[in-house]
Amino acid sequence: MRPPGGRGVPPAPRALLLALLALLAGAGGARAELRVRVRLPGGRVAEERLQADGAGDSVGLELREPDGALVSLTADFRKHVKILRALVLGELEKGQRQFQALCFVTRLRDHEIIPSEAMAKLRQKNPRAVRQAEEARGLEQLHMDMAVNFSQGALLSPHLHNVCAEATDAIYTRQEDVRFWLEQGVDSSMFKALPTDTEQALPRCGQAGDRGAPCVCRYGLSLAWYPCMLKYCHSRDRPAPYKCGIRSCQKSYSFTFFVPQRQLCPWEEDS
Ligand SMILES: *[C@@H]1O[C@H](CO)[C@@H](O)[C@H](O)[C@H]1NC(C)=O
């Protein structure tokens, strides 16, 4: 699948590909942070923060979207949990809250993002370089049909408490991901099914009448650049291929989820 508008991501120049090298050894277990400049859809440049926690086996990234929303991704490899959080800016003059927090929790699959020990070793030669993803992974549409109870959420991932602290009533997941976690021994009592549009004939929030009426909300976000795979090089001096850099990807997400009141989905009100 391609992102809306069908724009492909042009390949980055070769010099950029070589600039991120995982050269330093022995950084396992360490916490590391790296700031890179990335080109957003639409052309603006944003600073992105990449974090790695080798001991906790997790990675994080954070960047500001073109519409001002602050988006973060937390990948908890130990628990197979991925948390996408958005802090969406409201329009105060329309009586909206200053910002609204949303947390989307899904199963972290293998090879979605580079491992924490590789992320901890990333260095860049040229911090001023503007990076553009080498590979477009397209748009993933997810229907979030369950809610996660915030106070029990630490049992799913210890990161949930920090990351979703401002989204306590808006932590969403999917039944198919929950099934996987239950097989891993996670307690089922923290998950609650949300009303579905098929059983209640719920309208999309853009078409709902009353501000207090329940509806199906949509929120989209895009990760403009993230290290998704390791690159291996061959050398005459070494018997086996060795890790020598990363491949970068771009990916967009479109989430739909139930809200009990249309005013909790203000970005769809004017559309
Ligand atoms: C979440 O779990 C706590 C502790 O079990 C419980 O007291 C609370 O009522 C639950 N909240 C919701 C919204 O279900």
The ligand as a MOL file (V3000), in Angstrom:
LIG
                    3D

  0  0  0     0  0            999 V3000
M  V30 BEGIN CTAB
M  V30 COUNTS 14 14 0 0 0
M  V30 BEGIN ATOM
M  V30 1 C -9.2770 0.0570 36.3220 0
M  V30 2 O -8.7600 -0.8450 37.2550 0
M  V30 3 C -8.8620 -0.4040 38.6020 0
M  V30 4 C -8.0930 -1.3730 39.4920 0
M  V30 5 O -8.4750 -2.7050 39.2350 0
M  V30 6 C -10.3360 -0.2830 38.9610 0
M  V30 7 O -10.4830 0.1720 40.3070 0
M  V30 8 C -10.9880 0.7230 38.0170 0
M  V30 9 O -12.3810 0.7960 38.2580 0
M  V30 10 C -10.7560 0.3320 36.5620 0
M  V30 11 N -11.2120 1.4080 35.7220 0
M  V30 12 C -12.0760 1.2510 34.7320 0
M  V30 13 C -12.4260 2.4730 33.9550 0
M  V30 14 O -12.5770 0.1740 34.4450 0
M  V30 END ATOM
M  V30 BEGIN BOND
M  V30 1 1 1 2
M  V30 2 1 1 10
M  V30 3 1 2 3
M  V30 4 1 3 4
M  V30 5 1 3 6
M  V30 6 1 4 5
M  V30 7 1 6 7
M  V30 8 1 6 8
M  V30 9 1 8 9
M  V30 10 1 8 10
M  V30 11 1 10 11
M  V30 12 1 11 12
M  V30 13 1 12 13
M  V30 14 2 12 14
M  V30 END BOND
M  V30 END CTAB
M  END
